[in-house]
Amino acid sequence: MDAQLKKGLLDICVLKVLERGESYGYKIISDLSPVIAVSESTLYPILKRLEATGQVSTYSREYGGRLRKYYLLTDYGRQKIKEFLSGTEEFDRIMKFLTEETT
């Protein structure tokens, strides 16, 4: 998959995972792995950007003697998911155009 296209989709995929409930980095990667490959070095900048734009919030809690950072979807993050999904009709038209055979 094209890197630019994948980058845009990863943001919304991360938000969608968090729509299910709070989570942490490793779990987010695990939840996404059946759908799209993402590494830690890719995920954490995404999470940082989503936090900076107010789409996710964070808190830390001790787990196994270490602090674990948890991510939560904000109302603004929910709004961004809705906005993305409302634009999928255009994406469907583009995909149809790209995959139709020419004679």
Steps between C-alpha positions, in 0.01 A plus 500: 500500500619850423668655807304828484166324471591263782606791722161665469317175567710416805378807689137405456573134576661597831200717585268212413688265734465756779129532428472151655655629822824622654814321396880511503761482224570129482129414517418750225763336277351158578148618423608650167723214384221295336406805294811707437866467595630763739824511697573670830714756318198588287231480768646725768542808276139448388382484861702810585349690206146384587555615858640837387192559284260403779372181339631282785585562863737305722565395853759274661440211737732252662497152350747231597715744693528741205299796382289426195356781289136456402327677214133598491289628213363852551176642363708675235653164405149354463412794277805434281390135453155618391650754259723235346215253459280764339766539229516133408249538217754707308770242579269224368452695174875543462564129563232405249661729243847357568391138478273513199641337195567703191425367156 
